[in-house]
Amino acid sequence: MHLKLDENANVVKPASMTKQLVSNDPTTGAEVWSGAIGDAAAEVATARAAWAGWAAHSVAFRIEALRRFANVVRKAEEEFASLIAKETGKPFWEAKTEVAAVINKVEISIDAYAERTPQRRLEAALGNKIAVRHKPHGVLAVLGPYNFPAHLPNGHIVPALIAGNAVVFKPSEKAPATGAMLVDCFHQAGIPEGVVRLLIGGPEQGKALASEPGIDGLLFTGSARAGMSLHRQFADMPHKILALELGGNNPLVVWQAKDIPAAAAIVIQSAYLSAGQRCTAARRLIVEDGAHDELLDAVQSLIGRIIVDQPFADPPPFMGPVVDNASADHVQEQWLELMMRGGKPLVRLDRSVADRPYLTPALIDVTDVRDRPDEEIFGPVLQLIRVKDFDAAINEANNTRFGLAASLIGGSPELYDKFWANVRAGVINWNKPTNGAPSNAPFGGIGLSGNHRPSAFYAADYCAYPVTSSEADNLRGAIGQGLRDPNELEN
């Protein structure tokens, strides 16, 4: 076999030798997109070379570039949403809300940068001044998830770029086409290709990117298990920023709700939107034992009406499949484990289409299950837990290593105050779904849900670091203590 060499005597690989990552439509199995697997070191080196020029521009210049990006996405809104729906299986209407969030993130991030990283000048004694300004870190790696493959990584990338960083973005191997289109939109807006780099690949490329000496930080959205691994990896690198946005085993407490149909609707939204593939989805429904039958009947009635179908179906579905067969298999295994431990199915979890990852919404009573697994079931499974009083409801809500989202449905203002004060979570709602988190507020959790680096509006905090400067127009220097008298030295 004769190998073709380039001018530097490097082997030129034919297209057939280049490893490809293929993305498939979960509803049909058909190929959606394919692309060459990238090299982390090369992408980081390219971003490193481009970073200084981008950081040298004014904030106003960078903001204008990001506004052009929002316009590019706006013009491609239908195409972008269609791609997200095809690649992830989420309903088209929901994919459109994700693209809208990508667009809206720009103005929100501009406001956040001004509020969270302002320049400050303070007066000090003798005409001196204290200045507080912010600098970008350099090259930031972004690892994105598949459930919101555009919105969530975009929530890291936009504030990072405004602050003056370059970015190397590796999308989830389950949604690479969406990641590729997102990066292309940045480039179409005139943001230099070296400043936003796309790394295609699987876990191996993700690990390589996280290990690259040339990155100055890592911004990650994904599972708690992966987050813990990254935390250990970065333990001896305190000079690198690490922002972890992880999952949740989120409680939804329904207590003394007067409007049962409304309460049931919020339960359904909390548990089953995006086929349960939201880090803020309700995993545990906590109710007052003996006073829950009416709510349970209403919830089960709504579950029976939920349309599970392909993204573009008519009528539009409430939820589509989970992202792939492996994910569906894992959710089914977790469901079976709950039953093996004594859980009582109220609405069974079914695989409605053979060989495809469609799962029906499920409800299981785990009140009497001993040693319940404290795990995030990333799919349409809701666990019912009956308790005797409100104190027990709060204790049960806190019976988790996670701490992302929690909601109280019903109750009085006084009861909500007690709930808010005692529940450990970073997002606590009242009479709203657990997954109702606004982008113009901080978003993050405690425990296994994050590392105290909240994103959304507070992403500006981890995209730049503060620099404090003491400054004086005139040079003054004197040492008042600890020196010998110069006359003594002459003697």
C-alpha positions in Angstrom: 0.0 0.0 0.0 1.4 3.4 -1.0 0.8 6.2 1.5 0.4 9.8 0.3 2.6 12.3 2.1 2.2 16.1 2.4 5.0 18.6 2.1 6.1 18.0 5.7 6.2 14.2 5.2 3.1 13.6 7.2 0.7 10.9 6.2 -2.4 12.2 4.5 -5.3 10.1 5.5 -8.0 9.4 2.9 -11.5 10.2 4.0 -12.2 6.5 4.6 -9.4 6.4 7.2 -10.8 9.4 9.2 -12.8 8.3 12.2 -16.4 9.7 12.1 -19.0 10.4 14.7 -22.5 9.7 13.5 -25.7 11.2 15.0 -29.0 9.3 14.5 -32.6 10.3 14.8 -33.9 8.5 17.9 -37.4 8.2 16.4 -36.3 6.3 13.3 -32.6 5.4 13.7 -31.8 7.2 10.5 -28.5 9.1 10.2 -28.9 12.9 10.9 -25.3 14.0 10.6 -21.7 12.8 10.7 -18.4 14.5 11.2 -14.8 13.8 11.7 -13.6 13.2 15.3 -11.3 16.0 16.3 -8.1 16.5 18.2 -8.3 18.3 21.6 -4.7 19.4 21.6 -5.0 21.0 18.2 -8.3 22.8 19.0 -6.9 24.2 22.2 -3.7 25.4 20.4 -5.8 27.2 17.8 -7.9 28.8 20.5 -4.8 29.8 22.5 -3.3 31.5 19.4 -6.6 33.5 18.8 -7.4 34.4 22.3 -5.1 37.5 22.8 -6.6 39.3 19.8 -10.1 38.7 21.0 -9.3 39.8 24.5 -7.7 42.9 23.2 -11.0 44.1 21.7 -13.2 46.3 23.9 -16.2 44.9 25.7 -18.4 47.0 23.3 -16.8 45.3 20.3 -17.4 41.8 21.7 -21.0 42.7 22.7 -21.8 43.8 19.2 -20.4 40.6 17.8 -22.6 38.6 20.1 -25.7 40.6 19.1 -24.9 39.7 15.5 -24.8 36.1 16.6 -28.3 36.4 18.1 -29.5 37.8 14.7 -27.9 34.9 12.8 -29.7 32.4 15.1 -32.9 34.3 14.7 -32.8 34.0 10.9 -32.2 30.3 11.1 -34.7 29.7 13.9 -36.9 27.1 12.1 -33.9 25.2 10.7 -32.2 25.2 14.0 -35.2 24.0 15.9 -35.9 21.3 13.3 -32.3 20.0 13.7 -32.6 19.8 17.5 -35.9 18.0 17.2 -34.5 15.5 14.8 -31.4 14.8 16.7 -32.8 14.6 20.3 -36.4 13.5 19.6 -37.9 16.4 21.6 -41.1 17.9 20.2 -40.7 20.6 17.6 -42.6 23.1 19.7 -40.1 22.5 22.6 -37.1 22.7 20.3 -38.3 26.2 19.2 -38.4 27.3 22.8 -34.8 26.2 23.1 -33.7 28.2 20.1 -35.5 31.3 21.6 -33.5 30.8 24.8 -30.3 30.8 22.7 -31.2 34.1 21.2 -32.4 35.7 24.5 -29.2 34.6 26.3 -27.2 37.3 24.6 -29.0 40.3 26.1 -29.3 38.6 29.4 -25.5 37.9 29.4 -24.8 41.5 28.5 -26.8 42.7 31.5 -25.2 40.1 33.7 -21.7 41.2 32.7 -22.5 44.8 33.5 -24.0 43.9 36.9 -21.8 41.1 38.0 -18.4 42.3 36.7 -18.5 46.1 36.8 -15.5 48.4 36.9 -15.3 50.3 40.2 -13.3 53.2 41.4 -13.0 54.0 45.1 -11.3 57.0 46.7 -8.6 56.3 49.3 -6.4 58.4 51.6 -3.9 61.0 50.2 -5.6 61.1 46.8 -5.0 57.4 46.1 -7.6 55.3 44.3 -8.7 51.7 44.4 -9.8 50.1 41.1 -11.6 46.9 40.7 -11.7 45.5 37.1 -12.0 42.0 35.6 -9.9 39.9 33.3 -10.8 36.9 31.2 -9.2 33.6 32.1 -8.0 32.7 28.6 -9.1 29.5 26.9 -12.2 27.9 28.5 -13.3 24.3 27.6 -17.1 23.8 27.5 -18.6 20.3 27.6 -22.3 20.3 26.7 -25.2 17.9 27.4 -27.7 16.3 25.0 -30.9 17.3 26.7 -30.6 21.0 25.7 -27.7 20.7 23.2 -27.9 24.4 22.1 -29.2 26.3 25.1 -27.1 24.9 27.9 -23.6 25.1 26.3 -24.6 28.5 24.9 -25.2 29.6 28.5 -21.5 29.1 29.1 -20.2 30.2 25.7 -21.9 33.6 25.4 -20.8 35.0 28.8 -17.3 33.5 28.2 -17.0 35.3 24.9 -18.3 38.6 26.3 -15.7 38.5 29.1 -12.9 38.0 26.5 -12.2 34.3 26.6 -11.7 31.9 23.7 -13.7 28.7 23.8 -13.3 25.1 22.8 -16.7 23.4 22.8 -17.2 19.7 22.8 -20.9 18.9 22.3 -22.4 15.7 23.6 -21.7 12.8 21.3 -25.4 12.3 21.3 -26.1 15.7 19.8 -23.1 16.8 17.7 -25.0 18.2 14.8 -26.7 20.8 17.1 -23.3 21.7 18.5 -21.8 22.1 15.0 -24.7 24.4 13.9 -24.3 26.5 17.1 -20.6 27.1 16.4 -21.3 27.8 12.8 -23.7 30.6 13.9 -20.9 32.2 15.9 -18.6 32.1 12.9 -21.3 33.5 10.6 -21.6 36.4 13.0 -18.0 37.4 12.4 -16.6 35.9 15.6 -13.2 34.6 14.5 -13.0 30.8 13.9 -10.0 30.6 16.2 -12.0 32.1 19.1 -14.8 29.5 19.1 -13.6 26.0 18.3 -15.7 22.8 17.8 -14.3 19.5 19.1 -16.3 16.5 17.8 -16.0 13.2 19.7 -17.0 11.0 22.5 -15.9 10.5 26.1 -12.3 10.0 25.0 -12.2 13.4 23.4 -14.0 15.0 26.4 -11.4 13.5 28.8 -8.6 14.7 26.5 -10.0 18.2 26.5 -10.4 18.3 30.3 -6.8 17.2 30.6 -5.3 19.7 28.2 -2.6 21.9 29.8 -3.6 24.7 27.5 -7.1 25.3 29.0 -7.6 27.8 31.8 -10.8 26.3 33.0 -13.7 23.9 32.2 -17.4 24.7 32.2 -19.4 21.5 32.4 -23.1 20.6 32.3 -23.9 16.9 32.8 -24.3 14.0 35.2 -23.2 14.0 38.8 -20.9 11.0 38.2 -19.0 12.8 35.5 -18.9 16.0 37.6 -17.4 14.2 40.5 -14.7 12.7 38.2 -13.9 16.2 36.9 -13.7 17.5 40.4 -11.2 14.9 41.4 -9.2 15.6 38.2 -9.0 19.3 38.9 -8.3 18.9 42.7 -4.6 19.7 42.2 -5.2 22.5 39.7 -6.7 25.3 41.8 -5.4 27.8 39.2 -8.0 26.6 36.7 -11.7 27.6 37.0 -14.1 24.6 37.2 -17.9 25.3 37.0 -20.1 22.2 37.4 -23.8 22.2 36.6 -25.0 18.7 37.5 -28.3 16.8 38.1 -30.9 16.5 40.8 -33.1 14.1 42.6 -35.7 16.8 42.9 -38.6 16.8 45.4 -42.1 18.2 44.5 -44.2 18.6 47.7 -48.0 18.9 47.2 -49.6 20.1 50.4 -53.2 21.3 51.1 -53.6 22.3 47.5 -57.0 23.8 46.9 -57.0 23.6 43.1 -56.4 19.9 42.4 -56.5 20.1 38.6 -53.9 22.9 38.6 -51.7 21.0 41.1 -51.9 17.9 38.9 -50.9 19.9 35.8 -47.8 21.2 37.6 -46.9 17.7 38.7 -47.1 16.5 35.1 -45.0 19.5 33.8 -42.4 19.0 36.5 -42.0 15.3 36.0 -42.5 14.6 32.3 -41.5 17.6 30.2 -38.7 16.7 27.8 -39.5 13.0 28.6 -38.1 13.7 32.1 -34.7 14.6 30.6 -34.3 17.8 32.6 -31.9 18.2 35.5 -34.7 20.1 37.3 -37.4 17.5 36.6 -39.3 16.3 39.6 -38.2 12.8 40.6 -40.1 12.5 43.9 -43.7 13.5 44.6 -44.2 14.0 48.3 -47.8 14.0 49.6 -49.7 13.9 52.9 -50.7 10.3 53.5 -54.5 9.9 53.5 -55.1 13.2 51.9 -53.6 12.4 48.5 -56.2 10.3 46.7 -57.9 13.2 44.8 -54.5 14.5 43.6 -53.4 11.0 42.6 -56.5 10.4 40.6 -56.0 13.7 38.8 -52.4 13.0 38.1 -53.1 9.5 36.7 -55.9 10.9 34.6 -53.6 13.4 33.0 -50.9 10.8 32.5 -53.4 8.7 30.5 -53.9 11.7 28.2 -50.2 12.5 27.5 -49.3 12.1 23.8 -45.9 10.4 23.2 -44.9 10.7 19.6 -42.3 11.8 17.1 -41.3 15.6 17.1 -43.4 16.7 14.1 -46.5 14.7 14.8 -50.0 16.1 14.5 -51.4 16.7 17.1 -48.2 17.8 18.7 -46.9 15.4 21.4 -46.3 16.5 25.0 -43.1 14.4 24.9 -41.0 12.4 22.5 -38.6 9.5 23.1 -35.5 9.7 25.3 -32.4 10.4 23.4 -31.3 6.8 22.5 -31.9 3.1 23.2 -29.1 3.0 25.7 -30.7 5.7 27.8 -34.1 4.0 27.6 -32.5 0.7 28.7 -30.9 2.4 31.7 -34.2 4.0 32.8 -36.0 0.7 32.5 -33.3 -1.0 34.6 -33.7 1.7 37.3 -37.5 1.2 37.2 -37.1 -2.6 37.6 -34.8 -2.0 40.6 -37.4 0.1 42.3 -40.0 -2.7 41.8 -37.5 -5.3 43.0 -37.1 -3.3 46.2 -40.8 -3.2 46.8 -42.1 -0.3 44.8 -45.7 -0.5 43.7 -46.4 0.6 40.1 -49.3 3.0 39.8 -48.7 3.7 36.1 -46.3 1.3 34.5 -43.3 2.3 32.4 -43.6 0.8 28.9 -41.4 0.7 25.8 -44.2 1.7 23.4 -42.2 1.1 20.1 -40.0 -1.9 19.7 -36.3 -1.1 19.2 -36.9 2.7 19.7 -36.4 4.7 22.9 -40.0 5.7 23.4 -40.9 5.4 27.1 -44.4 6.1 28.5 -44.7 8.3 31.6 -44.6 6.2 34.8 -45.6 6.6 38.4 -44.5 4.3 41.3 -45.2 4.4 45.0 -41.9 3.9 46.8 -43.1 4.9 50.3 -42.3 1.5 51.8 -39.1 0.9 49.8 -36.2 0.5 52.1 -32.8 2.0 51.1 -34.3 3.8 48.1 -31.6 4.6 45.6 -30.6 8.2 45.7 -30.1 8.5 42.0 -31.2 10.7 39.2 -33.6 8.7 37.0 -33.1 10.7 33.8 -36.4 9.8 32.2 -40.2 9.9 32.7 -40.4 8.2 36.1 -42.0 9.8 39.1 -41.7 8.3 42.6 -44.6 8.8 45.0 -43.7 9.1 48.7 -46.5 9.5 51.4 -45.6 11.2 54.7 -47.5 12.0 57.9 -46.9 15.7 58.3 -45.2 18.7 56.9 -42.1 18.3 58.9 -41.7 14.8 57.5 -42.3 16.2 54.0 -39.3 18.6 54.5 -37.2 15.8 55.9 -38.1 13.6 52.9 -37.3 16.5 50.5 -33.9 16.8 52.0 -33.3 13.0 52.0 -30.9 13.2 49.1 -27.3 14.0 48.3 -28.4 16.3 45.6 -29.8 19.8 46.0 -30.8 21.4 42.7 -34.5 22.1 42.6 -37.5 21.8 44.9 -41.1 23.0 44.7 -44.0 23.4 47.1 -47.5 23.2 45.5 -50.3 24.6 47.8 -50.0 25.7 51.4 -49.9 29.2 52.9 -47.3 31.9 52.7 -46.2 30.8 56.2 -45.9 27.2 55.1 -43.8 28.3 52.1 -41.6 30.4 54.3 -40.9 27.3 56.4 -40.3 25.2 53.2 -37.9 27.8 51.7 -36.0 28.1 55.0 -35.5 24.4 55.5 -35.2 22.8 52.1 -31.6 22.4 50.7 -31.7 23.4 47.1 -30.5 26.1 44.7 -33.9 26.6 43.0 -36.9 26.7 45.3 -40.3 27.4 43.8 -43.8 27.9 45.1 -46.9 26.9 43.1 -44.6 26.6 40.1 -43.0 23.5 38.5 -39.5 22.4 39.6 -38.2 23.0 36.1 -39.3 26.7 36.1 -35.9 28.4 36.3 -35.6 31.9 34.8 -32.5 32.8 32.8 -32.2 36.2 34.3 -31.5 34.7 37.8 -28.7 32.5 39.1 -29.1 28.7 38.4 -27.3 26.0 40.3 -27.5 23.6 43.2 -25.7 22.3 46.2 -24.5 18.8 47.2 -24.0 16.6 44.2 -25.8 19.2 42.0 -22.9 21.5 41.6 -19.8 23.1 43.0 -21.1 26.5 44.1 -20.6 28.0 40.6 -24.2 28.9 39.6 -24.8 29.5 36.0 -27.4 31.5 34.0 -27.3 35.1 35.2 -24.3 34.4 37.5 -22.2 32.7 34.7 -20.4 36.1 34.4 -18.8 35.3 37.8 -16.9 32.3 36.6 -16.0 33.7 33.1 -13.8 36.5 34.5 -11.7 37.1 37.6 -11.5 40.3 39.6 -8.3 42.3 39.8 -7.9 44.9 42.6 -5.5 47.7 42.0 -4.2 50.5 44.4 -3.3 53.5 42.2 -1.8 56.9 42.7 -1.1 59.7 40.2 2.0 60.8 42.0 4.9 58.7 43.2 5.3 58.6 47.0 7.4 56.2 49.0 8.6 56.2 52.5 9.6 53.7 55.2 8.5 55.0 58.6 9.7 52.2 61.0 12.5 49.7 61.3 15.4 51.6 59.7 18.6 52.7 61.5 19.2 56.4 61.8 21.5 57.4 58.9 23.6 59.5 61.3 24.5 56.3 63.2 25.8 54.7 60.0 28.2 57.6 59.5 29.7 57.0 62.9 
